[in-house]
Amino acid sequence: MRRKNGKIIFQPLDTALTMSEIAGSPLQKYDVVTQEYVTDRELTPFFLKPHFEVKSNDGSTADGDCTANLVNVVWTVSARKNGIAPVRGTDYTVNDVTKALTLSFNLDPDTSGYVRFTADYVDARRGDVIKVYWEKQLMCVSATDWKTELFTDWPQRLHLYPWKDRQTFDIPVQLMNGENQMPDAETTYQWQIFENQEWRNVDVNKDYWCRGGANTKTLQVEQRYVQRALVRCCAYPTGRPAEMCVLAFLLRRYYGQYDDEMDILEGEYIFPETNRAVAEAYVVNRNGGRFANPEQYFDMEILYSRDGVAWFHVTHGSVGEVPRSMFPVDATMMHQFSWITRELSAVIPLKLGDDIMTLDGSIAVGQFPIIERDLDD
């Protein structure tokens, strides 16, 4: 008897871990006057209970609550109590059946820590191990009469017109406590940028528009490198992150309203002695005036056609010349110019993979049209 084996394909499991905060809070405040905690975990412990849900897409395994099936369950508690680490069994306990954690100790004032849950789930179909992870920050701050607020005189939505180059400009903020300015030496400022759906700290080596001040109350920005940047300043009294205030700013390269047009300077009418045709494309701003040097802000291209279908590139720029040899030869043909005007991007550093390209030790940069070239219109 001859045999041939087939293969069983299992769809990956959909898993979800949720952590229920049954009682208590990860944040505590310590009243320095009454020397009391709010919330006092010796009276109201912080109770966390995990719930691990499994769902199979092909019905090959039972769906539902699989918390009890978790193995290698580890709760890690990192914090300070009276200057030392908490002790399992005394300061916190873990239920071996429900995997729930009970924290019954108070953190030292003005300290922070975390609780971390890790476990494994074994997919019985193939023996694959699925890692489960969850973490929560713990914090205790001294309760004082803080009334912090972050102020600025700068507009929070700023249009950067290319032809009104501010060069390097400052975005100032000031942290206030009530009516008083917080001294710079007692305040922590951190500027961040929103990138890839998350906030990260501004890095002058990566964010070329930043010319300094990433850790001060005044951020320095060079306009020509900014296409669109959503930045914010996080400020708080040093050592008291619970009093943090945040102020966001949107910076973007903006062209506003303008119109582009063309004039045929020479050869609009072809006579026997006409030996060339010259056309000039130009851009008119919202006030009706022409840009003196439109190529500085726009990618401009002039084209020519004798049949209205096939277009010949004449020049990149605002002025193009066509010699007589390209003119139509009979009345069935056309004599037609066209132009394309595209907005230029901000100055962009050139990359090869993840590496910045350099030329003679300087960073290589360029400006590019922000839309594709389209001849169909």
C-alpha angles and dihedrals in degrees: 000000000000120000139196124190126223126206130241115222116205122198114230115261121250108229132182130185119200125181116209117208097211097176141356128020138263089229122073133181124206118209105217091198100051093025090227131136124231106225098022105205092197086067100029111025121208103250121196124183123186124217119194117193125193128193127179120209095209102040092246093131137026117273128220141055111005099166091119090055094061114115134194089031111184127180113195118195116190115182143106125258115179088342096305137085118273119257123235112238092025108045097021138009137201125213107226092206104043094025087227121156125218118195112195103168134087122235120236110265117272094013133113138204141155146238118222130192122199129170143150130238118199117215100220093203095070105359093251116159118226115201117223121200137175133161137183130187121235121207139176121189131182111252111238135152099272120162101175124175132168117227135188138174091205120100111255092216111048128182112207108205110204093221092052098060111189088186103200115359136172130240105202128196133174129202112221131195103203106308094338128090114238110240112250091233090059097044133080117213123186125177118208137185127214109237133157091002094304142078121253133174116269111258117199090205091057105026100062093184089066113089096177144302098089089141099035137072092260119064115200115214130186108212101210092065095052119098098154126335130173106198134170138189120226112199133175140151106279110267093016108086091161087074092057119145125195132205123183131204130193115210120183140164105248132186100183120190120347139139133216127212141163137230125197101223098183133015100021085139117038116223126174090261095047106114101173145011123222125194130185125201117202141177125229120205125221091270092057098254125126123243108247093214108020093167088070091066105021138049101232126189130179123206135183133209136186096190105028090243109066112055124198121208109240104175148326103244141054099285124055132178128205119195122224091254088073095050120111115270100209142020093265091069132076136234105212139154126198134185139199122209119190130175116246122231126236118275106289125196110235119239135198102203104314094334124098113235118233134194118203089341095309125108113259112232138175145180122229137185111266093219132048122261109262124186096176093085 
